[in-house]
Amino acid sequence: MNQIPAELKYAANHQWLRRESDGSFTVGITFHAQELLGDIVYVELPESGTKLAAGAQAGLVESVKSASDVYAPIAGEITEANETLASAPETANSDPYGAGWLFKIKPDNPADCDALMSAQEYAASL
């Protein structure tokens, strides 16, 4: 499994973004982040309709080792949270780039995503 998918954008705080066909972005934590956290036991996510500034706290991921804040990598409005994680938080460990996504955000400015890291830049940052 490629641990840093090339088609995604990355934030310095180990989150990824995927542009969707409707112009929104799906956000999750990277393979590296879930590996550092260990077994994830609880996920708190923002509610749909929540407006967030870039860098604002959007939620929380708790593992057996620690708790880690989740931030909005770009400014926008939350359009959906991954409800599956409420009952199956371990999905963020087992499938961080797929079923383990955290939330979807409609960006205030889609070009903000361009400032995030490419897969190659993210790999170099590790």
N, C-alpha and C positions, 0 to 999 in steps of 0.2 A: 504494500500500500504506500502510495506517495504521501509522505507526512506533511508536505507543503504544496498543496495543489496550485499549479501555475495560473489558473484562471481567476483566482481570488485576489483581493487586496487585503493588506494586513496593517493592523495598528500596533504601535510599540508595546501596548499592554496585552499582547498575545490574543487579539481578537481578529476574526476574519470577516470580510464582507463579500457578498455575491450579488451582483446586479441582476434583478429579475426583469422579465419582459414588460411588466407594468410600470417600470421606472423606480420601484422600491428596491430596498436592499435587505437581504437576509443577513443576520449577524450571529456569530457563534464564537466559541473559544477554540483556539488551535489545539492540535494534537499535543504540542509542547506544553501548553497551559494545563490541559487535563492530566498530563503525565506528572507535572510538578505538583498539582493539587492532590493527586491520588484518588481514592474512591469517593466520588461525589455522592452526597447523601441528601442534599437539599438545594433547591434552586428557587430564588425569588425573582420574578420578572415584572417589568412595567406593564401597566394596563393599556389597552388600546385607547387611542385618543390622547395619551400623554405626550406633551411637547417637551423635547429635551434639547438643550444646547450641546454642542460638541464638547465632550469631556465630562458631561454631567453624569452623576451616578444613575444607572438604569436598573440595577438589580444587584443580586448577591448570589454567589455560588459557594456552598459550604461542602467541605470534604471531611474525611476522618482526620486530616492533618491540620486544616485551617479554613478560614473563611476569606473570600476574596471578592471585592466589589467588582461589578461589571459596569462599564461606562458606555455612553453613546459615542461611537467613533466619529459620527458626523451629526450635525444638527438636523432635527426633523421631528416628525410625528410618528409615534408607534402605531402601527396598523394591525399588528397581531403578535401575540406571545405564544410560545410553544407550550401549550397546556399539557402535553404528554409528560413534560419534565416534572410536573407536580407529583405524579404518581410513580414515575420512573426516571428519577434524576440521573441514574447511572448511564442513561442513554447518551449523556454528554461525554462520558468516557468511551463508550463502545463505538460511537459513530459521531465524532465531533464535527465532521464536515457534511453530515447527512441528516439523519433523524434527530441528532442532538443539537440542532440549531437553537438559538435562544429567542430572538425576536426579529420582527420585520419593521423597518423604518422607511417612511416616505421622506426623502431629504428636502430640506429647505432649498439647498443648492446642490444638484447632482455632481457638479464639478468638484465639490469638496472631496469626493472620493479619490480624485486624481492625486491629491497630496499624500495619500497613504502609500505604504510600501508595496512593491511588487513581491512575488514569491522569492525571487533572487535576493532582493534587498532584505526581506525578512530573514531568510536563511543566513545571510551574512551577519545580521544583528544578533543571532543566537550564538 
